[in-house]
Amino acid sequence: MRAIVQRVSEARVKVEDSVIGEINKGLLVLLGVGHDDDTKDLEYIKSKVLGLRIFEDENNKMNLSLLDIEGELLVVSQFTLYGDVRKGKRPNFMNASSPDIAEGMYLNFVKECKKEIVNVQTGKFGEHMDVQLVNDGPVTIMLDSKKIF
């Protein structure tokens, strides 16, 4: 499982010109599911996302997590995180999970996050979405449950 985590002051996702998910201070997570991911991968990414100490404390040091600041979470599915362009210029998505399995993992990730975060918003799996954000910092972290990076 892969995630791009962006610290935001606000973010929203639209489908067909309608806002379907919107947050203020918190994290925007672009989430991709790999073909061999399981619940251990999901738990690893969830733990990392919720525990990342990337919010400033009283001394302006990145020392607080989303849980610490009671921030909000916007989760958007993005299979293109598994795009492999090492050969050629057209991405190969062979390592991405099939849509039916990926959707279940995505929904389980959201469900697990809702157990700890009050405001969890989502995109719409499989739809063309417009994602708007104000990246605070900017702070962007890449996560991979297989620890490739």
Z-matrix of the N, CA and C atoms (Angstrom, degrees):
N
C 1 1.445
C 2 1.526 1 107.21
N 3 1.308 2 115.29 1 140.35
C 4 1.461 3 120.81 2 179.29
C 5 1.525 4 109.35 3 -126.05
N 6 1.330 5 113.56 4 148.95
C 7 1.460 6 119.28 5 177.68
C 8 1.522 7 109.59 6 -143.54
N 9 1.309 8 114.64 7 138.98
C 10 1.460 9 121.72 8 167.13
C 11 1.520 10 104.33 9 -106.11
N 12 1.325 11 115.72 10 120.15
C 13 1.464 12 122.04 11 -175.32
C 14 1.524 13 107.91 12 -111.24
N 15 1.319 14 115.81 13 123.17
C 16 1.456 15 120.57 14 179.66
C 17 1.524 16 109.88 15 -121.59
N 18 1.332 17 114.56 16 127.32
C 19 1.471 18 119.76 17 175.31
C 20 1.520 19 106.61 18 -77.00
N 21 1.339 20 115.54 19 125.69
C 22 1.461 21 119.91 20 -174.26
C 23 1.531 22 111.34 21 -127.85
N 24 1.324 23 114.37 22 152.65
C 25 1.462 24 119.34 23 169.53
C 26 1.525 25 109.33 24 -91.97
N 27 1.345 26 115.41 25 -20.86
C 28 1.463 27 121.30 26 172.30
C 29 1.523 28 108.02 27 -165.93
N 30 1.333 29 115.45 28 152.54
C 31 1.459 30 121.33 29 176.93
C 32 1.522 31 108.88 30 -158.41
N 33 1.322 32 115.15 31 152.85
C 34 1.461 33 119.83 32 177.57
C 35 1.518 34 108.72 33 -151.70
N 36 1.310 35 114.56 34 156.92
C 37 1.456 36 121.06 35 176.06
C 38 1.519 37 108.17 36 -128.43
N 39 1.342 38 114.72 37 135.74
C 40 1.459 39 121.05 38 -178.61
C 41 1.522 40 109.89 39 -121.24
N 42 1.315 41 115.34 40 144.15
C 43 1.456 42 123.23 41 170.68
C 44 1.522 43 106.14 42 -125.36
N 45 1.329 44 116.37 43 123.42
C 46 1.471 45 121.81 44 -179.44
C 47 1.530 46 111.93 45 50.41
N 48 1.316 47 116.60 46 49.36
C 49 1.462 48 124.35 47 176.38
C 50 1.525 49 114.94 48 67.96
N 51 1.330 50 118.47 49 8.45
C 52 1.465 51 121.23 50 176.14
C 53 1.530 52 109.41 51 -110.95
N 54 1.322 53 116.19 52 129.85
C 55 1.460 54 120.53 53 176.25
C 56 1.521 55 108.14 54 -71.96
N 57 1.333 56 116.49 55 123.09
C 58 1.464 57 120.24 56 -179.94
C 59 1.524 58 112.54 57 -111.31
N 60 1.332 59 117.31 58 -13.38
C 61 1.455 60 121.81 59 177.00
C 62 1.510 61 109.36 60 -153.90
N 63 1.335 62 116.86 61 137.59
C 64 1.465 63 120.10 62 -175.85
C 65 1.517 64 109.44 63 -154.15
N 66 1.345 65 115.88 64 135.05
C 67 1.457 66 120.55 65 177.49
C 68 1.522 67 110.25 66 -134.20
N 69 1.318 68 114.28 67 163.89
C 70 1.459 69 121.74 68 169.55
C 71 1.528 70 106.84 69 -102.72
N 72 1.302 71 118.87 70 -137.92
C 73 1.463 72 122.32 71 -174.13
C 74 1.525 73 111.53 72 -55.65
N 75 1.319 74 114.64 73 125.01
C 76 1.454 75 119.41 74 -179.91
C 77 1.502 76 111.98 75 166.46
N 78 1.339 77 115.46 76 -142.10
C 79 1.453 78 121.92 77 -176.63
C 80 1.526 79 110.97 78 -127.68
N 81 1.326 80 114.66 79 136.47
C 82 1.455 81 122.08 80 167.28
C 83 1.519 82 105.63 81 -100.01
N 84 1.329 83 116.61 82 125.28
C 85 1.462 84 121.94 83 179.40
C 86 1.519 85 108.92 84 -117.30
N 87 1.335 86 115.34 85 119.15
C 88 1.454 87 121.75 86 170.71
C 89 1.522 88 105.09 87 -93.65
N 90 1.325 89 117.41 88 119.62
C 91 1.461 90 122.51 89 -169.32
C 92 1.528 91 111.90 90 -117.74
N 93 1.328 92 115.18 91 125.19
C 94 1.458 93 121.18 92 176.42
C 95 1.522 94 110.18 93 -118.44
N 96 1.327 95 116.10 94 142.57
C 97 1.459 96 121.87 95 -178.74
C 98 1.523 97 109.02 96 -112.41
N 99 1.330 98 115.43 97 128.25
C 100 1.452 99 121.43 98 179.06
C 101 1.518 100 112.04 99 -87.02
N 102 1.334 101 116.24 100 160.70
C 103 1.473 102 121.19 101 -175.37
C 104 1.524 103 113.20 102 -64.90
N 105 1.330 104 118.19 103 -20.57
C 106 1.467 105 120.02 104 -178.94
C 107 1.531 106 112.96 105 -114.42
N 108 1.313 107 117.19 106 20.16
C 109 1.466 108 120.98 107 179.82
C 110 1.525 109 110.92 108 -76.99
N 111 1.341 110 114.45 109 149.40
C 112 1.460 111 120.67 110 176.79
C 113 1.529 112 108.73 111 -140.36
N 114 1.321 113 116.80 112 -168.70
C 115 1.466 114 120.39 113 -175.62
C 116 1.530 115 112.53 114 -63.55
N 117 1.326 116 118.07 115 -27.64
C 118 1.473 117 119.85 116 176.46
C 119 1.527 118 110.78 117 -65.05
N 120 1.323 119 116.50 118 -39.06
C 121 1.464 120 120.80 119 177.68
C 122 1.520 121 110.44 120 -65.58
N 123 1.329 122 116.06 121 -43.21
C 124 1.459 123 121.36 122 178.68
C 125 1.531 124 110.41 123 -60.43
N 126 1.317 125 117.37 124 -46.94
C 127 1.465 126 121.00 125 -178.81
C 128 1.527 127 111.14 126 -63.93
N 129 1.323 128 116.78 127 -39.52
C 130 1.463 129 120.90 128 179.12
C 131 1.534 130 110.46 129 -61.01
N 132 1.328 131 116.40 130 -49.98
C 133 1.466 132 119.94 131 -178.19
C 134 1.526 133 110.56 132 -65.76
N 135 1.316 134 117.51 133 -42.41
C 136 1.468 135 120.16 134 178.99
C 137 1.531 136 110.53 135 -60.06
N 138 1.304 137 117.00 136 -46.30
C 139 1.457 138 121.64 137 -179.98
C 140 1.530 139 111.21 138 -61.43
N 141 1.307 140 116.64 139 -42.70
C 142 1.467 141 120.64 140 178.98
C 143 1.523 142 111.12 141 -65.58
N 144 1.332 143 116.91 142 -48.25
C 145 1.466 144 120.83 143 -177.65
C 146 1.526 145 110.57 144 -59.06
N 147 1.320 146 116.57 145 -50.27
C 148 1.468 147 119.53 146 -175.95
C 149 1.522 148 112.40 147 -72.55
N 150 1.314 149 117.37 148 -23.69
C 151 1.454 150 120.69 149 -176.55
C 152 1.520 151 115.92 150 -101.52
N 153 1.345 152 117.53 151 -6.00
C 154 1.466 153 119.67 152 -179.65
C 155 1.522 154 110.64 153 -55.95
N 156 1.302 155 116.26 154 125.20
C 157 1.465 156 120.61 155 -179.63
C 158 1.528 157 108.51 156 -92.06
N 159 1.340 158 115.07 157 79.65
C 160 1.472 159 120.49 158 -175.82
C 161 1.528 160 113.11 159 -124.45
N 162 1.333 161 116.24 160 13.00
C 163 1.462 162 120.96 161 174.23
C 164 1.523 163 108.48 162 -108.68
N 165 1.327 164 115.97 163 143.81
C 166 1.461 165 120.85 164 -176.01
C 167 1.518 166 112.97 165 -71.48
N 168 1.328 167 114.23 166 142.44
C 169 1.459 168 121.12 167 171.61
C 170 1.526 169 109.11 168 -91.75
N 171 1.327 170 116.93 169 -169.41
C 172 1.472 171 121.20 170 -177.89
C 173 1.522 172 113.16 171 -64.47
N 174 1.333 173 118.02 172 -15.49
C 175 1.468 174 122.42 173 178.48
C 176 1.530 175 112.34 174 -102.85
N 177 1.326 176 116.67 175 16.43
C 178 1.464 177 123.30 176 -178.91
C 179 1.525 178 113.51 177 59.55
N 180 1.322 179 116.92 178 29.54
C 181 1.465 180 122.55 179 175.50
C 182 1.521 181 108.09 180 -103.24
N 183 1.322 182 117.35 181 139.08
C 184 1.466 183 120.01 182 175.71
C 185 1.530 184 107.23 183 -70.37
N 186 1.329 185 115.04 184 100.41
C 187 1.455 186 120.85 185 -171.61
C 188 1.529 187 112.80 186 -142.03
N 189 1.339 188 117.42 187 -4.18
C 190 1.460 189 120.95 188 -175.55
C 191 1.526 190 110.79 189 -116.60
N 192 1.314 191 115.71 190 147.43
C 193 1.463 192 121.72 191 179.51
C 194 1.531 193 110.33 192 -97.22
N 195 1.320 194 114.84 193 174.01
C 196 1.465 195 121.09 194 174.75
C 197 1.526 196 110.20 195 -59.15
N 198 1.317 197 116.50 196 -39.42
C 199 1.464 198 120.87 197 177.61
C 200 1.529 199 110.88 198 -63.40
N 201 1.335 200 116.37 199 -42.10
C 202 1.465 201 120.87 200 -178.69
C 203 1.523 202 112.48 201 -61.66
N 204 1.337 203 116.44 202 -39.41
C 205 1.477 204 119.39 203 -176.39
C 206 1.521 205 112.51 204 -92.71
N 207 1.345 206 116.26 205 -0.73
C 208 1.463 207 121.37 206 -175.80
C 209 1.521 208 110.91 207 54.61
N 210 1.336 209 115.04 208 45.93
C 211 1.456 210 122.42 209 -178.64
C 212 1.518 211 112.29 210 -80.19
N 213 1.323 212 114.08 211 177.95
C 214 1.456 213 121.89 212 -177.29
C 215 1.528 214 109.81 213 -107.19
N 216 1.327 215 116.03 214 161.68
C 217 1.458 216 121.21 215 -174.26
C 218 1.530 217 109.62 216 -134.15
N 219 1.331 218 115.67 217 130.78
C 220 1.457 219 122.26 218 173.39
C 221 1.521 220 107.22 219 -120.10
N 222 1.339 221 116.90 220 119.41
C 223 1.461 222 122.66 221 -177.06
C 224 1.523 223 109.21 222 -112.30
N 225 1.329 224 116.31 223 124.85
C 226 1.461 225 122.73 224 -178.11
C 227 1.525 226 108.38 225 -125.75
N 228 1.323 227 117.21 226 126.71
C 229 1.466 228 120.44 227 178.28
C 230 1.528 229 109.62 228 -70.10
N 231 1.347 230 115.31 229 140.95
C 232 1.457 231 119.17 230 -179.93
C 233 1.524 232 110.43 231 -153.17
N 234 1.337 233 115.79 232 90.20
C 235 1.461 234 120.60 233 -178.42
C 236 1.524 235 112.33 234 -64.27
N 237 1.339 236 117.14 235 -20.92
C 238 1.467 237 119.65 236 -177.37
C 239 1.530 238 112.47 237 -66.93
N 240 1.325 239 118.38 238 -8.66
C 241 1.465 240 119.80 239 173.65
C 242 1.524 241 111.16 240 -63.83
N 243 1.325 242 116.66 241 -16.86
C 244 1.462 243 121.46 242 176.77
C 245 1.528 244 112.44 243 -99.73
N 246 1.321 245 117.25 244 14.54
C 247 1.461 246 120.56 245 176.31
C 248 1.524 247 110.31 246 -69.57
N 249 1.309 248 116.56 247 123.33
C 250 1.462 249 122.90 248 -178.89
C 251 1.528 250 107.94 249 -107.29
N 252 1.322 251 116.65 250 117.86
C 253 1.468 252 121.23 251 -179.57
C 254 1.529 253 111.48 252 -118.82
N 255 1.325 254 116.85 253 25.83
C 256 1.465 255 119.40 254 178.25
C 257 1.519 256 111.70 255 -65.76
N 258 1.324 257 117.14 256 -29.45
C 259 1.467 258 121.68 257 176.77
C 260 1.522 259 107.21 258 -116.96
N 261 1.305 260 116.52 259 124.17
C 262 1.461 261 120.48 260 177.98
C 263 1.517 262 112.07 261 74.89
N 264 1.312 263 115.04 262 -165.35
C 265 1.463 264 121.46 263 -175.69
C 266 1.515 265 112.91 264 -120.44
N 267 1.334 266 117.07 265 -8.13
C 268 1.460 267 120.42 266 177.33
C 269 1.520 268 108.04 267 -97.50
N 270 1.336 269 118.13 268 125.69
C 271 1.471 270 120.29 269 -177.57
C 272 1.522 271 112.72 270 -61.57
N 273 1.318 272 115.00 271 140.10
C 274 1.458 273 123.93 272 173.77
C 275 1.525 274 106.17 273 -102.43
N 276 1.311 275 117.54 274 127.31
C 277 1.463 276 121.48 275 -177.05
C 278 1.530 277 112.33 276 -109.48
N 279 1.319 278 117.45 277 26.50
C 280 1.464 279 121.94 278 -177.62
C 281 1.532 280 113.23 279 -61.49
N 282 1.313 281 117.65 280 -26.15
C 283 1.472 282 120.16 281 -178.61
C 284 1.522 283 113.38 282 -88.06
N 285 1.335 284 116.77 283 -5.16
C 286 1.468 285 120.11 284 176.40
C 287 1.524 286 109.01 285 -78.06
N 288 1.301 287 115.71 286 149.46
C 289 1.465 288 121.43 287 178.05
C 290 1.523 289 110.59 288 -71.44
N 291 1.321 290 116.19 289 158.22
C 292 1.462 291 120.09 290 173.67
C 293 1.535 292 108.19 291 -65.24
N 294 1.320 293 117.27 292 150.65
C 295 1.468 294 119.82 293 -176.07
C 296 1.529 295 114.72 294 -55.61
N 297 1.330 296 118.34 295 -39.90
C 298 1.462 297 119.28 296 -177.25
C 299 1.527 298 111.87 297 -66.67
N 300 1.317 299 117.34 298 -40.53
C 301 1.472 300 120.50 299 177.77
C 302 1.529 301 110.15 300 -71.76
N 303 1.330 302 116.22 301 -42.70
C 304 1.466 303 120.47 302 -179.21
C 305 1.527 304 111.27 303 -60.95
N 306 1.323 305 117.02 304 -41.07
C 307 1.464 306 119.49 305 -179.47
C 308 1.529 307 110.94 306 -62.82
N 309 1.308 308 116.96 307 -42.30
C 310 1.464 309 120.32 308 177.73
C 311 1.521 310 112.02 309 -61.94
N 312 1.328 311 117.05 310 -43.02
C 313 1.475 312 120.71 311 178.31
C 314 1.531 313 110.75 312 -64.99
N 315 1.324 314 115.99 313 -41.95
C 316 1.463 315 121.42 314 178.67
C 317 1.535 316 110.27 315 -60.49
N 318 1.313 317 116.37 316 -47.98
C 319 1.469 318 120.55 317 -179.68
C 320 1.529 319 111.33 318 -64.80
N 321 1.328 320 117.47 319 -37.86
C 322 1.469 321 120.38 320 176.23
C 323 1.517 322 111.58 321 -66.19
N 324 1.334 323 117.15 322 -38.38
C 325 1.466 324 120.45 323 176.38
C 326 1.522 325 109.96 324 -59.62
N 327 1.318 326 116.59 325 -47.55
C 328 1.463 327 121.40 326 179.54
C 329 1.528 328 110.14 327 -61.40
N 330 1.316 329 117.14 328 -45.53
C 331 1.471 330 121.89 329 179.92
C 332 1.527 331 111.13 330 -58.88
N 333 1.324 332 116.90 331 -44.18
C 334 1.465 333 120.86 332 179.77
C 335 1.528 334 111.41 333 -66.40
N 336 1.319 335 117.52 334 -39.10
C 337 1.466 336 120.78 335 178.31
C 338 1.523 337 111.35 336 -65.31
N 339 1.331 338 116.68 337 -36.18
C 340 1.467 339 120.78 338 -179.74
C 341 1.526 340 112.18 339 -64.57
N 342 1.313 341 117.76 340 -18.91
C 343 1.462 342 120.96 341 176.71
C 344 1.519 343 111.69 342 -70.63
N 345 1.350 344 116.64 343 -20.07
C 346 1.466 345 120.54 344 -175.40
C 347 1.523 346 114.80 345 -121.75
N 348 1.325 347 116.88 346 -19.22
C 349 1.468 348 121.69 347 -176.98
C 350 1.524 349 108.27 348 -117.16
N 351 1.327 350 116.46 349 131.53
C 352 1.466 351 121.24 350 -176.80
C 353 1.526 352 111.50 351 -66.40
N 354 1.342 353 117.38 352 -49.27
C 355 1.463 354 120.15 353 -175.93
C 356 1.527 355 109.73 354 -111.99
N 357 1.342 356 115.75 355 101.27
C 358 1.462 357 122.17 356 174.98
C 359 1.525 358 106.91 357 -116.12
N 360 1.319 359 115.75 358 120.45
C 361 1.458 360 122.49 359 178.74
C 362 1.525 361 108.24 360 -111.93
N 363 1.330 362 116.60 361 161.72
C 364 1.457 363 120.20 362 -177.78
C 365 1.518 364 111.56 363 -139.46
N 366 1.327 365 112.95 364 164.06
C 367 1.445 366 120.99 365 166.45
C 368 1.521 367 107.67 366 -85.73
N 369 1.333 368 116.45 367 -159.66
C 370 1.466 369 120.95 368 178.03
C 371 1.527 370 107.70 369 -124.01
N 372 1.312 371 115.24 370 114.81
C 373 1.448 372 121.17 371 -175.25
C 374 1.529 373 111.30 372 -55.16
N 375 1.332 374 115.73 373 133.20
C 376 1.457 375 121.31 374 175.14
C 377 1.515 376 115.90 375 80.18
N 378 1.302 377 117.63 376 -1.62
C 379 1.467 378 121.32 377 -178.77
C 380 1.525 379 110.61 378 -98.82
N 381 1.324 380 115.50 379 156.78
C 382 1.462 381 120.33 380 170.21
C 383 1.525 382 106.90 381 -75.27
N 384 1.323 383 116.37 382 124.80
C 385 1.463 384 120.52 383 -175.57
C 386 1.519 385 110.58 384 -125.92
N 387 1.315 386 115.81 385 149.19
C 388 1.458 387 122.77 386 169.66
C 389 1.518 388 106.41 387 -105.80
N 390 1.326 389 116.09 388 121.38
C 391 1.461 390 121.37 389 -179.16
C 392 1.520 391 107.92 390 -110.74
N 393 1.320 392 115.26 391 125.31
C 394 1.457 393 121.42 392 178.35
C 395 1.514 394 108.14 393 -118.12
N 396 1.330 395 116.12 394 139.57
C 397 1.453 396 119.08 395 -179.66
C 398 1.507 397 110.79 396 -152.97
N 399 1.317 398 114.70 397 155.67
C 400 1.457 399 122.22 398 167.59
C 401 1.519 400 104.75 399 -113.19
N 402 1.334 401 115.70 400 104.57
C 403 1.461 402 122.25 401 -177.89
C 404 1.517 403 107.59 402 -76.09
N 405 1.308 404 116.54 403 117.81
C 406 1.459 405 123.80 404 -175.95
C 407 1.520 406 109.25 405 -86.01
N 408 1.305 407 117.00 406 108.75
C 409 1.460 408 121.21 407 176.58
C 410 1.515 409 113.12 408 136.32
N 411 1.290 410 120.87 409 -71.69
C 412 1.461 411 128.62 410 -1.40
C 413 1.527 412 112.12 411 -75.37
N 414 1.318 413 114.44 412 145.98
C 415 1.468 414 121.79 413 174.92
C 416 1.524 415 107.46 414 -127.31
N 417 1.324 416 115.47 415 118.85
C 418 1.465 417 122.80 416 178.62
C 419 1.516 418 108.08 417 -136.87
N 420 1.327 419 116.96 418 126.68
C 421 1.464 420 123.00 419 -178.64
C 422 1.530 421 108.40 420 -123.16
N 423 1.337 422 116.13 421 136.92
C 424 1.461 423 121.58 422 175.68
C 425 1.517 424 108.65 423 -102.41
N 426 1.337 425 116.38 424 134.24
C 427 1.461 426 121.93 425 178.23
C 428 1.522 427 109.68 426 -125.26
N 429 1.323 428 115.86 427 144.46
C 430 1.468 429 121.74 428 175.78
C 431 1.528 430 107.17 429 -141.69
N 432 1.322 431 116.28 430 123.61
C 433 1.466 432 119.86 431 -175.94
C 434 1.527 433 112.79 432 -66.70
N 435 1.325 434 117.57 433 -19.36
C 436 1.462 435 121.27 434 177.10
C 437 1.528 436 110.63 435 -88.71
N 438 1.332 437 115.59 436 -0.71
C 439 1.468 438 123.89 437 178.11
C 440 1.532 439 112.34 438 60.74
N 441 1.340 440 115.12 439 38.05
C 442 1.459 441 120.90 440 176.42
C 443 1.526 442 109.72 441 -71.04
N 444 1.309 443 116.51 442 -32.98
C 445 1.474 444 121.53 443 174.19
C 446 1.507 445 108.75 444 -141.93
